[in-house]
Amino acid sequence: MSLVFSRSLGVSARGTSRRSFVALSALTGLALPVLAGCDLPGVSKGKGGSTSSSGATAGGSASPGGSATASAGGARAGSTEWQKLDGHVMGHKVSVEVSPVVRQDDKTSYIAVKLTRASDDASIDTINTSPYSDDNKLNISNYLGVPSIYRPGTGVSLVKLLDTASGRVWSAIDGSGLFLELAPGEDMTSYLSFGKVDTDTVTVMVPMAGFTTVSVLDAGDAKKAKIDLSIAQAALKQSSHDVPELAAPVAIERYTRALDDSTSTHAGGKDITVTLASDVTFASDSADLASGAEAQLQTVASQLKQHPDGGTLTIVGHTDDVQDDAYNQTLSEKRANAVKTRLEQLTKLDKWQTSVSGKGESEPRINDTSDEARAVNRRVEITLTPTGGTTTKNTPTPTNGSSATPNPTSSKLPDPKGPVAKGADGVTVKHDNGAQLTITVDHLTRANGYLLGQLHTTINAKTDSAPSGLERWLGDKEVLFSNSRSEDGSSEPTERAADGLTLLAGGERIYPADYRDAGLKTHVPLSELELTPPIKAGTTTVCVVWPDPGGDTITLDHAAPTKHITDLAFRLTDIPIKNT
């Protein structure tokens, strides 16, 4: 029996933006020990014997038919085939087989995920700086289903189902197997339950393995797919940690920032919010539009033109707390009205139900009195709620090579802050303690307005020089104690994520697509969420989903961090985009 540790549950400090830094003393953590390594309930277990999985049925003896290697491709509607992915889990070789999704009824769907650790896989001692296992067993659930305050935390419950055509994501309600441990050559199957999946096919995102498409079958076809629903149900019941509020899918959302930091854009399922930095929009202490406002408002006007049916348009001004309440209230109202007046000159608003207001200093984004925080709080927020939804109508689709949300600001890329190389060639980033990480990406795959990416990272470090985890290399280092959106209380879902991998296109920095689960007030990126623990050698597959800005090639950028954190910036250029 070996000892497995779950994530540390950090207490998040309030609202740190990319322009502000809060005291480290605000962070605390609790290490939660969990005993594992005994017989695991709800897990089918066997000997795989090689890198290639044996293809044993989830809960049965027959082999899933035709499990073909897949990368963002996969099965068509009605197919009973399982799909295979070759993953690299924190330096270890693990192949993954994914079953079709089976709808049991109008409330519950099931999927089986079989994992096989290669018989020739490197030992835990070779890969990990501080191995948790003394018997060379890889704790898969540490990376594919780690327990937290926002997930069931059993089996491989971090697996996601994506419907890219409608922009939705399902999170697992539950997973079987508690903590999955694999010795070399061993295989295990974990079952996952989701709410009703109402499509014919879904894209499955398996952390540290990749993307594949599987069909969605009715319960009567389960046996054809070599899935025993009774075994799946029993396994999930045995290790139940279900979160039923996750049953319904949620919208995949988009967040971008102008390269000059003058605007940020959030596109959700129902509305689009463009935030204008007042220091660019207005002269100091004035409601007169500055020269920089024109490019900002052209950006908003282009968004409005994409929705000819109109809808609801809300313009709200905000100030900092330097002056008294009455002064700030008046200034915020004047600034909001100035924005409306200029938008009316740039485009027709007759089909938009428009409201204009000011909030003064009453709704700061960051509760702090630093110059940086006050700069963030000075803003005008413009929210569009289009009658026909946020899908654009007046612009070419990304698949035609044009940006779905053109930004008139300068498209000149910022100067790189670290090493630069073509994606296929790879870039090597050096930590100041001597560790090195090489990152490569051959291509991104286009799927219905999204880009699916698989990066390969290979680390080379001494035992005592490895950073505390791959999130140090791939996370968003422009923020601390929050996510890229600077949302309060967001550090727990993102502190170990690959959320710093952004795309540069159309004058914007494009962050990984994200979503908001039921019960959460903050967004979670569609990226790796558990890039721990520290490893000293080996390759890891890193999966990310981005909104598609169009074009045939793209640049991936890991921005320079705050001055308080080791600089691990890098850039990969000329990454081809391939259609599904």
C-alpha positions, -999 to 999 in steps of 0.1 A, spaced: 0 0 0 14 34 -10 5 69 1 -11 93 -24 -15 130 -18 -43 150 -34 -39 186 -44 -34 213 -18 -65 233 -14 -52 269 -14 -71 298 1 -73 323 -27 -65 360 -22 -90 384 -36 -89 396 -72 -52 399 -82 -51 413 -118 -24 410 -143 -14 445 -132 -14 438 -95 3 415 -71 -9 405 -37 11 393 -8 21 357 -7 12 355 29 -25 353 18 -20 318 5 -23 288 27 -26 251 18 -36 218 33 -21 185 23 -48 158 23 -34 123 26 -54 95 10 -45 58 14 -43 39 -19 -27 9 -34 -51 -17 -21 -77 -34 -43 -96 -6 -60 -134 -8 -61 -150 -3 -95 -119 -10 -116 -113 -38 -141 -77 -47 -139 -53 -67 -160 -19 -71 -175 -14 -51 -207 21 -62 -214 32 -36 -239 28 0 -250 -2 -10 -271 -33 -19 -251 -46 -54 -252 -81 -41 -261 -99 -59 -232 -135 -50 -229 -146 -27 -201 -162 -52 -178 -161 -81 -202 -138 -104 -222 -144 -94 -258 -122 -69 -275 -136 -35 -285 -138 -36 -322 -114 -16 -344 -98 7 -319 -78 29 -343 -52 55 -334 -70 89 -333 -60 125 -329 -90 148 -329 -105 124 -355 -123 92 -346 -157 75 -351 -187 86 -370 -223 86 -357 -236 51 -350 -201 35 -347 -195 10 -319 -157 13 -322 -135 23 -294 -108 49 -301 -72 47 -290 -48 75 -279 -11 72 -271 -6 95 -241 24 106 -220 13 111 -184 38 133 -165 67 115 -182 51 80 -184 38 61 -214 2 53 -210 -21 43 -239 -58 51 -236 -89 35 -252 -122 54 -252 -155 37 -256 -186 52 -273 -209 72 -250 -240 52 -240 -272 70 -231 -288 49 -204 -319 72 -202 -329 109 -204 -307 117 -173 -275 96 -174 -248 86 -200 -218 64 -195 -183 61 -210 -155 37 -203 -118 47 -204 -92 20 -204 -56 29 -195 -26 7 -201 9 16 -188 36 4 -211 56 -26 -199 88 -9 -207 78 24 -190 104 42 -169 102 37 -132 87 63 -108 121 69 -93 135 78 -128 107 103 -136 96 118 -103 116 140 -80 97 129 -49 80 96 -57 48 89 -38 50 52 -46 75 27 -32 63 -1 -55 67 16 -89 29 23 -93 18 53 -113 -11 71 -96 -31 80 -127 -59 97 -108 -34 123 -96 -35 138 -131 -68 127 -147 -91 129 -117 -76 146 -87 -101 154 -60 -108 191 -55 -136 214 -44 -150 215 -79 -148 179 -92 -159 144 -82 -122 134 -80 -124 97 -87 -111 76 -116 -104 98 -146 -131 123 -139 -112 152 -155 -121 138 -189 -144 162 -208 -170 157 -235 -171 185 -261 -198 193 -286 -179 218 -307 -207 223 -332 -229 239 -305 -201 251 -282 -209 230 -251 -189 209 -227 -200 182 -203 -181 175 -170 -182 141 -154 -208 137 -126 -188 108 -112 -160 84 -119 -152 49 -108 -120 35 -93 -111 61 -67 -73 63 -71 -61 43 -101 -26 29 -98 -8 12 -126 24 -9 -125 43 -14 -158 23 -36 -182 -9 -32 -162 -42 -19 -174 -73 -6 -157 -107 6 -168 -125 35 -152 -162 43 -159 -175 79 -160 -211 91 -157 -224 123 -174 -258 138 -178 -278 132 -210 -256 137 -241 -280 148 -268 -258 146 -298 -248 118 -323 -210 122 -316 -188 140 -291 -152 149 -289 -135 134 -259 -107 154 -243 -85 130 -223 -59 149 -202 -23 141 -212 -35 118 -240 -54 139 -266 -87 143 -284 -108 118 -302 -144 116 -315 -167 88 -304 -203 81 -312 -232 84 -288 -253 52 -286 -286 43 -270 -287 17 -242 -298 -10 -266 -265 -7 -285 -243 -10 -254 -236 -47 -259 -226 -41 -296 -200 -17 -282 -188 -43 -257 -200 -22 -227 -218 -39 -198 -240 -12 -183 -246 -32 -151 -209 -34 -144 -205 4 -151 -234 12 -127 -221 -11 -100 -186 3 -103 -198 39 -100 -221 30 -71 -191 15 -53 -170 46 -54 -197 72 -56 -186 108 -53 -212 121 -76 -219 158 -82 -254 158 -99 -254 195 -105 -228 189 -132 -253 169 -153 -262 197 -178 -237 209 -204 -224 244 -202 -213 269 -228 -177 270 -240 -167 307 -236 -140 329 -252 -117 355 -236 -92 377 -255 -72 408 -248 -59 434 -273 -22 431 -277 -19 467 -264 -41 459 -234 -66 485 -244 -95 461 -245 -106 427 -234 -134 407 -248 -155 379 -232 -179 359 -254 -202 336 -235 -232 316 -246 -256 345 -244 -236 377 -244 -204 395 -253 -187 419 -230 -160 443 -242 -141 461 -215 -124 494 -224 -95 506 -203 -104 542 -193 -67 552 -193 -67 546 -231 -103 558 -237 -103 591 -218 -79 618 -207 -72 619 -170 -102 631 -149 -122 638 -181 -151 624 -201 -135 636 -234 -125 607 -257 -88 604 -261 -70 595 -294 -67 558 -283 -105 555 -280 -111 553 -317 -95 519 -322 -113 506 -291 -147 517 -303 -141 505 -338 -136 471 -321 -170 474 -304 -186 486 -336 -173 456 -355 -189 434 -328 -222 451 -332 -222 448 -370 -218 410 -367 -253 408 -352 -277 426 -376 -308 415 -357 -297 436 -328 -305 428 -292 -297 445 -258 -267 468 -255 -256 479 -220 -229 505 -214 -216 510 -179 -189 534 -167 -167 527 -137 -141 549 -119 -114 544 -92 -118 556 -57 -95 587 -57 -123 613 -57 -155 614 -36 -185 592 -44 -206 620 -60 -178 631 -83 -170 596 -94 -206 588 -100 -210 618 -123 -178 610 -142 -187 574 -148 -221 584 -162 -205 610 -185 -179 585 -198 -206 559 -205 -226 585 -225 -196 596 -244 -190 560 -255 -226 557 -266 -225 589 -286 -194 577 -306 -208 542 -312 -239 559 -327 -216 577 -351 -197 545 -361 -227 521 -366 -265 520 -364 -280 512 -331 -316 513 -340 -321 476 -335 -303 476 -302 -322 483 -269 -295 505 -253 -291 515 -217 -264 537 -203 -254 541 -166 -225 548 -143 -214 529 -112 -187 553 -100 -163 535 -76 -190 511 -63 -181 480 -83 -143 477 -85 -128 447 -102 -100 447 -76 -105 458 -40 -71 475 -36 -58 510 -36 -26 504 -55 -20 523 -88 -22 491 -107 -55 481 -92 -70 516 -97 -60 515 -134 -79 482 -138 -110 496 -120 -111 526 -143 -131 512 -172 -162 511 -194 -179 478 -199 -201 473 -230 -223 442 -230 -240 429 -261 -268 404 -257 -277 396 -294 -313 385 -301 -299 356 -322 -272 345 -298 -235 352 -299 -228 332 -332 -218 358 -357 -237 364 -390 -219 391 -409 -184 379 -409 -166 349 -426 -163 318 -405 -128 310 -391 -126 281 -415 -124 306 -443 -93 320 -429 -106 352 -414 -110 362 -378 -144 357 -364 -139 388 -342 -117 412 -361 -98 437 -339 -89 469 -357 -60 476 -334 -25 469 -346 -18 433 -354 19 437 -350 30 410 -325 47 421 -293 84 414 -291 91 379 -277 104 378 -241 120 344 -244 133 319 -270 115 316 -303 112 286 -327 88 271 -352 63 248 -336 75 216 -352 111 223 -344 104 230 -308 117 255 -283 139 249 -253 132 269 -222 158 271 -194 148 275 -157 172 296 -137 181 265 -116 194 247 -147 164 226 -156 154 226 -193 120 220 -209 116 215 -247 81 222 -261 69 212 -296 36 213 -314 33 199 -349 -1 213 -357 -35 224 -343 -68 208 -354 -97 229 -365 -131 218 -352 -162 239 -356 -148 272 -344 -122 258 -320 -86 247 -323 -76 215 -305 -39 214 -296 -16 187 -283 18 199 -271 47 176 -262 69 187 -234 102 170 -225 120 179 -193 156 173 -184 166 183 -149 186 172 -120 168 157 -90 173 188 -69 167 213 -97 133 205 -111 107 233 -106 77 224 -85 56 213 -115 50 218 -152 25 245 -144 55 267 -136 64 265 -172 30 266 -188 7 285 -164 -4 321 -167 23 340 -149 8 374 -154 -16 367 -126 -14 353 -92 -42 339 -69 -66 343 -98 -72 331 -134 -65 350 -166 -98 369 -163 -87 382 -128 -118 367 -112 -119 366 -75 -114 331 -59 -103 315 -91 -68 303 -82 -78 268 -70 -91 256 -104 -62 272 -123 -31 271 -100 -19 238 -117 -33 245 -152 -17 251 -186 -37 284 -188 -7 305 -199 -6 290 -234 -21 317 -256 -25 323 -293 -16 356 -310 -38 366 -340 -58 396 -353 -43 420 -328 -54 398 -299 -40 375 -273 -64 345 -273 -66 326 -240 -76 289 -238 -114 284 -242 -131 281 -208 -164 273 -191 -182 278 -159 -195 247 -141 -226 247 -120 -218 262 -86 -187 280 -97 -184 318 -100 -151 315 -119 -141 301 -152 -121 269 -157 -99 266 -188 -102 237 -213 -66 228 -207 -45 205 -185 -56 212 -149 -31 190 -130 4 195 -141 20 181 -109 41 168 -93 76 179 -102 94 156 -126 130 154 -136 127 136 -169 103 124 -195 77 136 -220 42 148 -211 13 154 -235 -4 187 -229 -40 193 -242 -55 227 -248 -86 240 -266 -86 276 -280 -112 297 -299 -104 297 -336 -93 331 -350 -90 317 -385 -60 315 -408 -38 287 -420 -10 291 -394 -9 304 -358 16 317 -332 16 302 -297 30 325 -269 37 320 -233 39 356 -221 65 371 -198 54 368 -161 53 393 -134 87 404 -120 81 383 -89 82 350 -108 109 333 -128 107 343 -164 98 312 -185 85 330 -216 87 314 -250 70 315 -284 63 289 -311 56 302 -346 43 289 -380 21 262 -364 -1 248 -392 -39 245 -387 -54 213 -401 -91 207 -406 -107 178 -388 
